[in-house]
Amino acid sequence: MSKTSMIRARTNPDLKSEVETILTELGLTTSEAINIFFSQVRLYKGLPFDVRIPNKATLETFKKTDEGKELVKCKNAGDMFRKLGI
């Protein structure tokens, strides 16, 4: 299937730059990432993830995390699983 349709969208420049850096680390171009997203939307017949307003507990956790509070730091994956009791 040839790719002939153009998508134009506006986004925050800082968000675009940060996401493009992540995509580069993953070995993807922005176009490839958009095509993956579109394929998943088609497969799921909707967004491929939940879109919800966070509840009070989640918002409080986000706030604490942003402030660097109540974080559990792990040396590696094994340490993380041990602390989780897995």
Sequence and secondary structure as in RCSB ss.txt:
>XXXX:A:sequence
MSKTSMIRARTNPDLKSEVETILTELGLTTSEAINIFFSQVRLYKGLPFDVRIPNKATLETFKKTDEGKELVKCK
NAGDMFRKLGI
>XXXX:A:secstr
            HHHHHHHHHHHHHHT  HHHHHHHHHHHHHHHTS SS      HHHHHHHHHHHTT S    S
SHHHHHHHHT 
